[in-house]
């Protein structure tokens, strides 16, 4: 069983330091999220990316805040997210959205928590429209005092391989900061 984030430490996910480190709104806009998009924040937690995404997609867009931990969705709802945010409970093997629904999907710091990464990414691909982007943000496979244990982290090459196996193309990996990387891929 893959390690799951402990909801008791939820405040760490919303810290000001983390916000400065990652700059979620800029990251999403730079990756192509725009007004009017239908966006899926998969593994949304308490809304670190969800709320900035809601601002980016505006009133004409929607943000599907998806998580398989009920505690995370409860925390998100406590924070009174914008009206264009729709919380959804998923399972690890199924995202409760119709095929070809979203323009952009984000998997931030959660792919390493899934059991069958390729099967999970195939379900992400299923909900994406053609020519749409998935962005994965995760921990570099280095030993650090914070974040998941190094043995649970995935390298950029491993994630790129899972994306390829799931049928994604145009896979581009980049360093985000000292601790994190981002990988964008397209459903074709």
N, C-alpha and C positions, 0 to 999 in steps of 0.2 A: 504494500500500500504506500503510495507516494505521500510525503509529508504535506500537510495543509497548513495554511497560515492560521495562527491562533487568534481568534477574534478578541481575546482579552487585550491584545496589543494594538487595537484598531487605531488609537490616537496617533501612533507612529506613522500610519499611512497618510495622515492629513497634516503632518508637521510643516511648519514654515520652512525649515531647512530642506526638507524633501521637495517642497514647491520650488525653492531657488535652484536646487540641484537639477531638477527635471524640466521645469517650466512647461507644464502640460498643455496649455493653450497654444504656445508657440510650436511645440513639438507636433501637435495634431495639425495645425494650419500648414506648417512646413511640409508635412507628409501628404497634404492635399485635401484635408477636410475643409468643406466649404458650406456656405449658407444653402439651406434646402436639402442637404444630404440626410439620408437615413443611415444612422450610425449605430453599430453594436459595440458596446464596451463589455467584452466577455471576460468575466472575472472582475467585475466592477468594484468589488469591495465596498467601502463606504462612500465612494463617489469622487475619488481624487481626479480621475480623468473625465468622469461623467458630467460633472457640473461645467468645467471648461468646454467640453464638447457641446453641451446644450447651448452655450453662448455662441460657439462657432457656427452651429447649424441654424441658429436663429429660430424665429417663430414658425417658419415654413418647414423646418427640419424636425426630425425626431431622433431621440437617443434611447436605444433599448439597453437598459442597465441589467446585464445578465450575470447571475452568480449561482453556484450550486450550494453555497452556504447561506442558509436562511438568516443567520445572525448578521451577515454582511448587508443583506437587503433591508433588514430591520434598521440597521444603523443609517443606511442611506435615506430611508424614509423619515427617520427622526430629524434629519438635517433639512427637511423640506426642500427637496430638489425642484428645479424649475418645472413648469407645466408640461414642457415637451419631453420630459423624461418618463419612460415607461419601465418600471422594474419588472423583471421576469426571473422566475426560479427555473433553473435548468438542472439536468443531470450531467454527469461527466461525459456521457456518450450522446446526448441530444440537446440541442439548443431549440427552444420552443418558438421558432420563427419559420415561416414558409420558405420554400425554395426561392432563390433569387430575389430576396427582400431588401437587402442592404447595399449601400454604396461603398461602405468603408467599415472594416472591423478592426478592433484593437484587442490584442491579448497582451496585457501588461503584467509581468512578474507572475505568470500563472501557468505557462506551458510546462514548466518543470514539475508542477504539481499533478499533472494528468498521468494516468496509467498508460493508455495506448495513444501516443502522441499523433501518429499518422491517422488513425481513425478519427480522433478529435479534430484534426485539421481538415479532414474530408468533410466533416459536418460544418465546419466554418465555411469551407468552400461552397457547400450546398446553399447556405443562406445568402451568399454574395451574388450580386448581379455580375454578368459578364463584364470584363475589363475593370473590375473593382479591386480595391487594395485591401490587403490584410497587413497590419503593422504589428510586429512582435517586439516588445521591449522586455529585456530580461537581464539577469545578473551575469556578468562575465565569470568564467570558471577560474576564479582566483580566491585564495583564502583571505577572508576579511572578518573583522569583528562583528559586522552587521550582515543581515541577509541570511539566506538559507545556507546550510552546510555546503562546502565546496563539492562534495561527492554527489549532491543533488542538482547542482547547476549544470547547464548545458552549454557547450561551446557554440559559437556562431556556425561552425561547419555542421555540427549535429542538427541544429535547428534548420539550416538550409537544406539538409538532406531530408528531414521530415517533410518540409514544404514541397520539395521536389517529388517525393513519394506520394504526397497527397494530390499532386497534379497542378501545383502552382508554377508559374513561370516568372521571368524577369526578377529573380531573387537578388536583392541588394542588401548586403550587411555593412553596417557602419558603427563606429564607436559613438556612444552618446556622451559618456563622461568616464571618469576613472573606474567606476564600478559597473556600468551598464552598457549594453549595446542595443541597437535597433536593427530590425530586418524587415524590409518591405517586400511584398510579393504581389503578383497580379493573378486574378482568376481569368483565364482566357477561354 
